[in-house]
Amino acid sequence: MRFDDSYFEGETREDFYIRPMIKRAWAAQMEILEEIDRICKKYDITYFAEWGTLLGAVRHKGFVPWDDDLDIGMKREDYDKFMYYAPAELSGGMELISSFTDSMYHQVMARVINGKKINLREEYLNKYHGCPYVVGVDIFPQDYVPRNKEDEAAQLELLKAANLLMKLWEMEGADENIKKECLEELEEMTGVTLDPDKPIEQQLCQLSDRICAMYTGEESDEISQLCMLATDENYRLPKECYETVIEMPFESIMMPVPVGYEQVLKLRYGDDYMTPVKQWGTHDYPFFKPQEEMLRELCKNMNKEMPQCFAE
């Protein structure tokens, strides 16, 4: 992708200063999105902006100024197709990360990343517009809520049980007998036997993913991110909100957004979603802060100054 040099200058948007390196990280993420877009077009897969990226497309015609990551979503049928084709299709060192590819990744979503470590090679820096850090695009599956309320209740009960056991398994000092009893109960509920010789957390996350995907569009009138629905029964939308996508300007590209974006944003951020509120998500800002500190420490150990372009 091509950007004017001026794009990477620091600037203030909505009374918030955006560092040059944030701009470079934005551009690097758009490089990954371009690769995702190529694969989606090749295999007739539909994706759309999600979370802060959707809000940014609608409200700012680009990134929310104080947001630093890029989120997209796919309906389950498209998500599963992407998960199938992407590993062999991704080029330039990009990787698909999910609970099915990485035993340490315990989320019911996927990421496409440009590598797994800081990279100072010229080729890498040229491709990712001077950003040496690991960056990625998060991909959230949208799943169907069954039309039958008894089926919905049963599905959410399974999902809650799997999520609760995941938290128990990750809890330091949790009683082993209780963990075993809960695991046996979940196996009985689902009819799935987990392999004790493989990472249990990974298997629980995979099981949660399969529980989320139990129903199809033909069996549903509503759509949701099921893990959110498991904690908030109102976290659902008519499936028509994602029936098709339209394109909106986003920085230097056009971004697909769900046709029912107004309903989506009201559910995510409230009726006044067009009013800017400076708040951050679940990670530190900027997301590459730990990597930045690692690079600074590395330079210090080598008795070198951190390059100014990385410190800006």
FINUDREN-599522 format. One record per residue (C-alpha): residue in three letters; x, y, z. Coordinates in Angstrom, 2 decimals. Layout:
N
R|ala|X|Y|Z
...
This chain:
312
R|met|0.00|0.00|0.00
R|arg|1.15|3.55|-0.70
R|phe|0.96|6.42|1.75
R|asp|2.19|9.99|1.41
R|asp|5.12|10.74|3.71
R|ser|2.92|13.32|5.41
R|tyr|0.62|10.53|6.62
R|phe|3.27|9.41|9.09
R|glu|3.63|12.79|10.74
R|gly|2.23|13.21|14.23
R|glu|-1.09|15.03|14.28
R|thr|-3.94|15.97|16.56
R|arg|-7.42|14.65|15.87
R|glu|-10.37|15.33|18.19
R|asp|-7.94|17.05|20.61
R|phe|-5.86|13.87|20.83
R|tyr|-2.25|13.68|19.69
R|ile|-1.40|10.68|17.50
R|arg|2.28|9.73|17.55
R|pro|4.06|9.01|14.25
R|met|4.65|5.39|15.32
R|ile|0.92|4.93|15.89
R|lys|0.41|6.02|12.28
R|arg|3.01|3.48|11.18
R|ala|1.26|0.76|13.19
R|trp|-2.06|1.76|11.57
R|ala|-0.47|1.44|8.14
R|ala|1.06|-1.92|9.04
R|gln|-2.35|-3.22|10.09
R|met|-3.86|-2.01|6.83
R|glu|-1.17|-4.02|5.01
R|ile|-2.40|-7.12|6.82
R|leu|-6.00|-6.20|6.04
R|glu|-5.10|-5.92|2.37
R|glu|-3.85|-9.53|2.47
R|ile|-7.01|-10.64|4.27
R|asp|-9.06|-8.82|1.65
R|arg|-7.18|-10.61|-1.16
R|ile|-7.97|-14.01|0.32
R|cys|-11.60|-13.08|0.97
R|lys|-12.11|-11.97|-2.61
R|lys|-10.49|-15.14|-3.94
R|tyr|-12.80|-17.42|-1.93
R|asp|-15.95|-15.26|-1.90
R|ile|-15.74|-14.53|1.82
R|thr|-17.47|-11.48|3.28
R|tyr|-15.91|-9.53|6.14
R|phe|-16.80|-6.22|7.77
R|ala|-15.43|-3.67|10.22
R|glu|-16.14|-4.47|13.85
R|trp|-15.87|-2.80|17.26
R|gly|-13.70|0.33|17.29
R|thr|-12.86|-0.05|13.61
R|leu|-16.56|0.10|12.73
R|leu|-17.03|3.09|15.02
R|gly|-14.03|4.78|13.42
R|ala|-15.28|4.16|9.89
R|val|-18.68|5.68|10.66
R|arg|-17.65|8.51|12.98
R|his|-14.12|9.42|11.84
R|lys|-13.71|7.97|8.34
R|gly|-10.68|6.16|9.73
R|phe|-9.25|4.97|13.03
R|val|-10.72|6.38|16.20
R|pro|-7.84|8.74|17.12
R|trp|-7.17|7.01|20.46
R|asp|-7.63|3.51|19.05
R|asp|-4.59|1.55|17.91
R|asp|-5.88|-1.78|16.63
R|leu|-7.96|-3.01|13.71
R|asp|-10.96|-5.31|14.19
R|ile|-13.06|-7.09|11.61
R|gly|-15.86|-9.64|11.80
R|met|-17.23|-12.46|9.70
R|lys|-20.44|-14.45|9.86
R|arg|-19.72|-17.99|10.97
R|glu|-19.92|-19.56|7.51
R|asp|-17.39|-17.02|6.19
R|tyr|-15.22|-17.28|9.30
R|asp|-14.90|-21.04|8.94
R|lys|-14.00|-20.70|5.26
R|phe|-11.33|-18.15|6.10
R|met|-9.95|-20.38|8.84
R|tyr|-9.70|-23.20|6.32
R|tyr|-8.06|-21.34|3.44
R|ala|-5.97|-18.65|5.16
R|pro|-3.11|-20.77|6.60
R|ala|-1.99|-21.85|3.13
R|glu|-2.81|-18.53|1.45
R|leu|-1.22|-15.98|3.76
R|ser|2.00|-14.63|2.30
R|gly|4.99|-12.57|3.38
R|gly|5.43|-14.27|6.74
R|met|1.89|-13.54|7.93
R|glu|0.25|-16.14|10.16
R|leu|-3.25|-17.05|11.29
R|ile|-3.44|-17.46|15.06
R|ser|-6.34|-19.18|16.83
R|ser|-6.95|-21.81|19.47
R|phe|-6.70|-24.36|16.66
R|thr|-3.18|-23.27|15.67
R|asp|-1.61|-22.13|18.96
R|ser|-1.89|-23.95|22.30
R|met|-1.29|-20.69|24.19
R|tyr|-4.04|-18.72|22.44
R|his|-7.24|-19.03|24.46
R|gln|-9.81|-16.83|22.73
R|val|-12.88|-17.60|20.61
R|met|-11.65|-15.42|17.78
R|ala|-8.65|-15.36|15.46
R|arg|-5.83|-13.00|14.52
R|val|-3.68|-12.53|11.47
R|ile|-0.24|-11.30|12.51
R|asn|2.82|-10.23|10.55
R|gly|5.28|-12.21|12.69
R|lys|6.08|-13.16|16.26
R|lys|8.96|-10.87|17.17
R|ile|10.35|-7.39|16.65
R|asn|11.94|-7.17|13.22
R|leu|14.47|-4.52|12.21
R|arg|15.31|-5.89|8.78
R|glu|15.08|-3.33|6.00
R|glu|12.71|-5.47|3.94
R|tyr|10.33|-5.79|6.89
R|leu|10.47|-2.10|7.76
R|asn|9.80|-1.15|4.14
R|lys|6.78|-3.45|3.93
R|tyr|5.31|-2.27|7.23
R|his|6.04|1.42|6.81
R|gly|8.76|1.69|9.42
R|cys|6.91|-0.21|12.15
R|pro|9.26|-2.84|13.65
R|tyr|6.65|-4.32|15.98
R|val|4.38|-7.34|15.76
R|val|0.97|-6.13|14.60
R|gly|-2.22|-7.96|13.78
R|val|-5.85|-7.79|12.74
R|asp|-8.43|-9.36|15.05
R|ile|-11.22|-11.41|13.46
R|phe|-14.46|-11.95|15.40
R|pro|-16.98|-14.62|14.37
R|gln|-20.65|-13.70|14.41
R|asp|-22.84|-16.69|15.27
R|tyr|-26.52|-17.48|14.97
R|val|-28.87|-17.53|17.95
R|pro|-31.32|-20.43|17.55
R|arg|-34.94|-19.49|16.97
R|asn|-36.07|-22.07|19.52
R|lys|-35.66|-20.58|23.01
R|glu|-35.06|-23.94|24.66
R|asp|-32.23|-24.58|22.20
R|glu|-30.79|-21.14|22.97
R|ala|-30.91|-21.75|26.72
R|ala|-29.20|-25.12|26.32
R|gln|-26.50|-23.69|24.05
R|leu|-25.72|-20.83|26.43
R|glu|-25.63|-23.21|29.38
R|leu|-22.96|-25.26|27.60
R|leu|-21.00|-22.14|26.71
R|lys|-21.15|-20.78|30.26
R|ala|-19.98|-24.12|31.64
R|ala|-17.03|-24.22|29.21
R|asn|-16.08|-20.62|30.00
R|leu|-16.34|-21.21|33.75
R|leu|-14.13|-24.27|33.53
R|met|-11.61|-22.28|31.47
R|lys|-11.39|-19.68|34.25
R|leu|-11.10|-22.41|36.86
R|trp|-8.34|-24.14|34.91
R|glu|-6.36|-20.92|34.62
R|met|-6.85|-20.03|38.28
R|glu|-3.67|-20.43|40.29
R|gly|-4.12|-22.81|43.20
R|ala|-7.53|-24.13|42.12
R|asp|-8.48|-27.42|43.76
R|glu|-7.57|-30.31|41.43
R|asn|-10.50|-32.45|42.54
R|ile|-12.98|-29.67|41.78
R|lys|-11.37|-29.13|38.38
R|lys|-11.67|-32.83|37.61
R|glu|-15.31|-32.98|38.70
R|cys|-16.23|-29.93|36.62
R|leu|-14.40|-31.33|33.60
R|glu|-16.24|-34.64|33.86
R|glu|-19.55|-32.79|34.15
R|leu|-18.81|-30.73|31.04
R|glu|-17.80|-33.83|29.10
R|glu|-21.10|-35.45|30.06
R|met|-23.06|-32.35|29.07
R|thr|-21.41|-32.05|25.66
R|gly|-20.62|-35.65|24.82
R|val|-17.04|-34.57|24.13
R|thr|-14.08|-36.21|25.86
R|leu|-11.02|-34.02|26.28
R|asp|-7.56|-35.51|25.89
R|pro|-5.67|-35.30|29.23
R|asp|-2.35|-35.49|27.37
R|lys|-3.04|-32.25|25.47
R|pro|-3.46|-28.70|26.81
R|ile|-6.89|-28.56|28.46
R|glu|-7.23|-24.77|28.07
R|gln|-6.75|-25.05|24.33
R|gln|-9.30|-27.85|24.06
R|leu|-11.82|-25.88|26.14
R|cys|-11.42|-22.88|23.85
R|gln|-11.90|-25.09|20.79
R|leu|-14.99|-26.61|22.41
R|ser|-16.39|-23.13|23.11
R|asp|-15.85|-22.24|19.46
R|arg|-17.79|-25.31|18.33
R|ile|-20.60|-24.59|20.80
R|cys|-20.90|-21.07|19.36
R|ala|-21.21|-22.54|15.86
R|met|-24.01|-24.99|16.65
R|tyr|-26.72|-23.26|14.61
R|thr|-27.07|-21.92|11.08
R|gly|-28.82|-18.92|9.60
R|glu|-31.74|-21.10|8.54
R|glu|-32.40|-21.90|12.22
R|ser|-32.14|-18.32|13.42
R|asp|-33.54|-14.81|13.23
R|glu|-30.77|-13.26|15.33
R|ile|-27.00|-13.05|15.35
R|ser|-24.49|-12.33|18.10
R|gln|-21.01|-12.81|19.43
R|leu|-22.08|-15.75|21.56
R|cys|-19.50|-15.30|24.30
R|met|-20.95|-11.83|24.88
R|leu|-24.52|-13.16|24.78
R|ala|-23.59|-15.66|27.50
R|thr|-23.05|-12.74|29.89
R|asp|-25.76|-10.39|28.56
R|glu|-29.01|-11.84|27.21
R|asn|-29.74|-8.62|25.31
R|tyr|-26.51|-8.78|23.31
R|arg|-28.15|-9.79|20.05
R|leu|-29.19|-8.25|16.74
R|pro|-31.49|-9.15|13.84
R|lys|-29.43|-11.18|11.39
R|glu|-30.49|-8.71|8.67
R|cys|-27.98|-6.26|10.19
R|tyr|-25.27|-8.39|8.58
R|glu|-27.19|-9.39|5.48
R|thr|-24.82|-7.44|3.27
R|val|-22.06|-4.86|3.53
R|ile|-21.55|-1.34|2.22
R|glu|-18.25|0.50|1.87
R|met|-17.15|3.59|3.75
R|pro|-13.93|5.63|3.61
R|phe|-11.34|4.54|6.16
R|glu|-8.03|6.42|6.18
R|ser|-6.73|5.83|2.63
R|ile|-8.91|2.79|1.83
R|met|-12.57|1.77|1.59
R|met|-13.80|-0.38|4.46
R|pro|-16.78|-2.78|4.29
R|val|-19.27|-2.23|7.10
R|pro|-22.48|-4.16|7.90
R|val|-25.56|-2.65|6.32
R|gly|-27.17|-2.42|9.76
R|tyr|-24.22|-0.55|11.26
R|glu|-26.45|1.89|13.16
R|gln|-28.06|-0.91|15.17
R|val|-24.68|-2.58|15.68
R|leu|-23.08|0.60|17.02
R|lys|-26.04|1.39|19.29
R|leu|-25.73|-2.07|20.82
R|arg|-21.94|-1.75|21.21
R|tyr|-21.67|1.89|22.33
R|gly|-25.15|3.26|23.08
R|asp|-27.48|5.63|21.24
R|asp|-24.98|8.51|21.39
R|tyr|-22.18|6.58|19.65
R|met|-21.48|9.56|17.39
R|thr|-20.29|11.58|20.39
R|pro|-16.53|10.99|20.87
R|val|-15.53|9.57|24.25
R|lys|-11.84|9.08|24.96
R|gln|-11.65|5.57|26.37
R|trp|-9.51|2.54|25.71
R|gly|-10.22|-1.15|25.29
R|thr|-8.77|-4.10|27.16
R|his|-5.09|-3.50|26.41
R|asp|-2.51|-0.85|27.17
R|tyr|-2.17|2.09|24.79
R|pro|-0.31|1.81|22.58
R|phe|-0.63|-1.94|22.11
R|phe|3.07|-2.15|21.20
R|lys|4.21|-0.50|24.45
R|pro|5.74|-3.76|25.84
R|gln|7.58|-4.30|22.54
R|glu|8.75|-0.71|22.59
R|glu|10.20|-1.21|26.05
R|met|11.88|-4.43|24.91
R|leu|13.48|-2.61|21.98
R|arg|14.63|0.22|24.23
R|glu|16.18|-2.29|26.65
R|leu|17.86|-4.12|23.77
R|cys|19.41|-0.89|22.51
R|lys|20.55|-0.06|26.02
R|asn|22.27|-3.44|26.40
R|met|24.01|-2.86|23.08
R|asn|25.11|0.62|24.23
R|lys|23.10|2.21|21.43
R|glu|20.53|4.93|21.37
R|met|17.00|3.93|20.46
R|pro|16.52|5.14|16.85
R|gln|14.51|8.35|16.93
R|cys|12.00|7.07|14.37
R|phe|11.05|4.21|16.73
R|ala|10.78|6.47|19.76
R|glu|8.56|9.12|18.17
